[in-house]
Amino acid sequence: MRGIVKRFPGGVVANDLVDFELEVGEVHGLLGENGAGKTTLMNILYGLYRPDEGSIEVFGQQADFRSPTDAIRRGIGMVHQHFKLVSDMTVTENVILGLKSPRGFLTDLSSAEKRIQELAEQHGLQVDPKTQIWQLAVGERQRVEILKALYREARILILDEPTSVLAPTEIKGFFGSLRQLRDSGISIVLITHKLDEVMDVTDRVTVLRKGRRIAVERTGAVNQETIAHMMIGEYSQSRTNKTKAEFGPVILSVRDLHVFDDRGVEAVRGVTFEIRNGEILGIAGVSGNGQRELVQTILGLRRPSFGSLNLAGVEITGMKPREILDLGLAYVPENRNEDASIADFAVEENLILKDFNRSPISRNLVSKIPILLDNIEIRKRAEEAIRLFGIKTTGPSAKARSLSGGNLQRLILARELAGHPKLIVISQPTRGLDIAATEYVRNILIEQRNSGAAILLVDEDLNELIALSDRIAVIYKGEVVGLLEPNQFNSDQIGRLMTGVAKTQLAA
């Protein structure tokens, strides 16, 4: 890729004369902060965007991609951070979706299943071709996306933040698959923020900053500090200022909780724990072990089959979500785009989603008259939130979809932390964020904890859990199999508990 320029409305230059080279049979890390232009550059290579300037050459031939179909025909596949799969279809049906069948209007599933099985075994991407997508864990779904590309004979694979959806125990196997793909001659572009993973699996790195290429280096010739300096200008890893905890009264009490999932299977089985004022309780576990159902039950989005929940001395079992929120609960979900914001709403509108029907944001002159919003107050609050939380935006009226992942997370935190909540429930708080945004979010949580809030932190990043938590509850198949104090924090032991290899005596 030579001299790539991509401009967006509003004067934003996402790529500014960027060059990018990918060698045959290498894993190439594409690094940079959120908004640096990494995904835009790869979306151009995949045909989702057309460059305003510049040229692309693939395997020695000029390319002018007008759609992903053009890129696929030239051997390029892309696995997006948010998967493009149909839940009610099988692995095979998803892989062949959109392709012509060799049997004309008849679908040739048996031949496709055989080919998928061959590819899975060849590249260490084991998955049952007959299984429906909704039955698969997140890591397995990612394998399906890669198999989709390989089935279409991709020789270049673009992976956008692939480990952000994987548990620590899955990452090692995933990297093994990447090495197998590389050794078979496939070229891989790895978009990531995780510098330890960059050092582990990549052969070369390209660093972008503010839309420009800063450096291209052999991975073995640099270290994490050097790369971080190239990305953001300074090395800022793990600067959380966590002081010794001073616990207060119990804020959340969960007793013998049993919860069924959407399939009628018991997802939470007899879970018991407490969180106190000024404490961060981390929940460690491989995705799909009951964390989602546990959080939904605390929020009132799902009713338990048995057990009780108490928030700040009030029994909340069976309460409606609004009633629970009014008791002082704040919620930051893992999917900030789908569950925590409305992309086509303005920044200022997203900031009032929790209290748009309350004074002074709104007022009712007569009970039958619709709510009247105070636009002056809304704008005032938005400007204050933008200033206090450092949200980088063109203004309160800008659409939420224009924000980077880190700035959208700042917006959500600004909204949820307004009013000093008693309990903060937060899931995967830094997933997909760059170094600076990750540090900011972690420090916000420490500040809230030091101010007396109780925090339930659901996280698949073990390093983050260990850095932030005062205690860690490990969940496996819906049960708490370990409740660990700081002197028991050990990533290997936690990993063994997460995968059911070991159990420990539960702390009181």
DAFENPE-V809190 format. One record per backbone hydrogen bond with DSSP energy under -0.5 kcal/mol. NH is the residue of the N-H (numbers start at 1). CO is the residue of the C=O. If there is no record, write none. Layout:
nh=NH co=CO
nh=NH co=CO
This chain:
nh=2 co=55
nh=4 co=18
nh=5 co=53
nh=6 co=15
nh=8 co=12
nh=11 co=8
nh=12 co=8
nh=14 co=6
nh=14 co=12
nh=15 co=6
nh=16 co=211
nh=17 co=15
nh=18 co=4
nh=20 co=1
nh=25 co=185
nh=26 co=23
nh=28 co=26
nh=28 co=188
nh=29 co=27
nh=29 co=204
nh=30 co=190
nh=31 co=29
nh=31 co=206
nh=36 co=33
nh=41 co=37
nh=42 co=38
nh=43 co=39
nh=44 co=40
nh=45 co=41
nh=46 co=42
nh=47 co=44
nh=48 co=43
nh=49 co=43
nh=52 co=5
nh=53 co=5
nh=55 co=2
nh=56 co=63
nh=58 co=61
nh=61 co=58
nh=63 co=56
nh=70 co=67
nh=71 co=67
nh=72 co=68
nh=73 co=69
nh=74 co=70
nh=74 co=71
nh=75 co=72
nh=76 co=71
nh=77 co=156
nh=79 co=158
nh=80 co=78
nh=83 co=81
nh=87 co=85
nh=89 co=86
nh=91 co=131
nh=92 co=129
nh=94 co=90
nh=95 co=91
nh=96 co=92
nh=97 co=93
nh=99 co=96
nh=101 co=104
nh=103 co=106
nh=104 co=101
nh=106 co=103
nh=109 co=107
nh=112 co=108
nh=113 co=109
nh=114 co=110
nh=115 co=111
nh=116 co=112
nh=117 co=113
nh=118 co=114
nh=119 co=115
nh=120 co=116
nh=121 co=117
nh=122 co=118
nh=123 co=119
nh=124 co=120
nh=125 co=120
nh=129 co=127
nh=131 co=128
nh=133 co=89
nh=134 co=87
nh=135 co=132
nh=136 co=133
nh=141 co=137
nh=142 co=138
nh=143 co=139
nh=144 co=140
nh=145 co=141
nh=146 co=142
nh=147 co=143
nh=148 co=144
nh=149 co=145
nh=150 co=146
nh=151 co=147
nh=152 co=148
nh=153 co=150
nh=154 co=149
nh=155 co=75
nh=156 co=75
nh=157 co=187
nh=158 co=77
nh=159 co=157
nh=159 co=189
nh=160 co=79
nh=160 co=158
nh=161 co=159
nh=161 co=191
nh=164 co=161
nh=165 co=162
nh=166 co=163
nh=168 co=460
nh=170 co=167
nh=171 co=167
nh=172 co=168
nh=174 co=170
nh=175 co=171
nh=176 co=172
nh=177 co=173
nh=178 co=174
nh=179 co=175
nh=180 co=176
nh=181 co=177
nh=182 co=178
nh=183 co=179
nh=184 co=180
nh=185 co=182
nh=186 co=181
nh=187 co=155
nh=188 co=26
nh=189 co=157
nh=190 co=28
nh=190 co=188
nh=191 co=159
nh=191 co=189
nh=192 co=30
nh=192 co=190
nh=195 co=193
nh=198 co=194
nh=199 co=195
nh=200 co=196
nh=201 co=197
nh=202 co=198
nh=203 co=27
nh=204 co=27
nh=205 co=217
nh=206 co=29
nh=207 co=215
nh=208 co=31
nh=209 co=212
nh=211 co=36
nh=212 co=209
nh=214 co=207
nh=215 co=207
nh=217 co=205
nh=219 co=203
nh=221 co=218
nh=222 co=219
nh=227 co=223
nh=228 co=224
nh=229 co=225
nh=230 co=226
nh=231 co=227
nh=232 co=228
nh=233 co=228
nh=233 co=229
nh=234 co=228
nh=236 co=234
nh=239 co=236
nh=242 co=240
nh=243 co=241
nh=248 co=277
nh=251 co=275
nh=252 co=275
nh=253 co=310
nh=254 co=273
nh=255 co=308
nh=257 co=271
nh=258 co=306
nh=259 co=268
nh=261 co=265
nh=264 co=261
nh=267 co=259
nh=267 co=265
nh=268 co=259
nh=269 co=478
nh=270 co=257
nh=270 co=268
nh=271 co=257
nh=273 co=254
nh=275 co=252
nh=277 co=249
nh=278 co=452
nh=279 co=276
nh=281 co=279
nh=281 co=455
nh=282 co=280
nh=282 co=471
nh=283 co=457
nh=284 co=282
nh=284 co=473
nh=289 co=286
nh=294 co=290
nh=295 co=291
nh=296 co=292
nh=297 co=293
nh=298 co=294
nh=299 co=295
nh=300 co=296
nh=300 co=297
nh=301 co=296
nh=302 co=296
nh=305 co=258
nh=306 co=258
nh=308 co=255
nh=310 co=253
nh=311 co=314
nh=312 co=251
nh=312 co=310
nh=314 co=311
nh=316 co=309
nh=316 co=314
nh=317 co=309
nh=319 co=316
nh=324 co=320
nh=325 co=321
nh=326 co=322
nh=327 co=323
nh=327 co=324
nh=328 co=325
nh=329 co=324
nh=329 co=325
nh=330 co=423
nh=332 co=425
nh=333 co=331
nh=336 co=334
nh=339 co=335
nh=340 co=335
nh=343 co=341
nh=345 co=342
nh=347 co=398
nh=348 co=396
nh=350 co=346
nh=351 co=347
nh=352 co=349
nh=353 co=350
nh=356 co=352
nh=358 co=355
nh=361 co=358
nh=362 co=358
nh=363 co=372
nh=365 co=363
nh=369 co=366
nh=372 co=363
nh=373 co=371
nh=374 co=361
nh=375 co=373
nh=378 co=374
nh=379 co=375
nh=380 co=376
nh=381 co=377
nh=382 co=378
nh=383 co=379
nh=384 co=380
nh=385 co=381
nh=386 co=382
nh=387 co=383
nh=388 co=384
nh=389 co=385
nh=391 co=386
nh=392 co=390
nh=393 co=391
nh=398 co=395
nh=400 co=345
nh=401 co=343
nh=402 co=399
nh=403 co=400
nh=408 co=404
nh=409 co=405
nh=410 co=406
nh=411 co=407
nh=412 co=408
nh=413 co=409
nh=414 co=410
nh=415 co=411
nh=416 co=412
nh=417 co=413
nh=418 co=414
nh=418 co=415
nh=420 co=417
nh=422 co=328
nh=423 co=328
nh=424 co=454
nh=425 co=330
nh=425 co=423
nh=426 co=424
nh=426 co=456
nh=427 co=332
nh=428 co=458
nh=431 co=428
nh=433 co=430
nh=438 co=434
nh=439 co=435
nh=440 co=436
nh=441 co=437
nh=442 co=438
nh=443 co=439
nh=444 co=440
nh=445 co=441
nh=446 co=442
nh=447 co=443
nh=448 co=444
nh=449 co=445
nh=450 co=446
nh=451 co=447
nh=452 co=449
nh=453 co=448
nh=454 co=422
nh=455 co=279
nh=456 co=424
nh=457 co=281
nh=457 co=455
nh=458 co=426
nh=458 co=456
nh=459 co=283
nh=459 co=457
nh=462 co=460
nh=465 co=461
nh=466 co=462
nh=467 co=463
nh=468 co=464
nh=469 co=465
nh=470 co=280
nh=471 co=280
nh=472 co=484
nh=473 co=282
nh=474 co=472
nh=474 co=482
nh=475 co=284
nh=475 co=473
nh=476 co=479
nh=478 co=289
nh=479 co=476
nh=481 co=474
nh=481 co=479
nh=482 co=474
nh=484 co=472
nh=484 co=482
nh=486 co=470
nh=488 co=485
nh=489 co=486
nh=490 co=488
nh=494 co=490
nh=495 co=491
nh=496 co=492
nh=497 co=493
nh=498 co=494
nh=499 co=495
nh=500 co=497
nh=501 co=496
nh=502 co=496
nh=504 co=481
nh=507 co=483
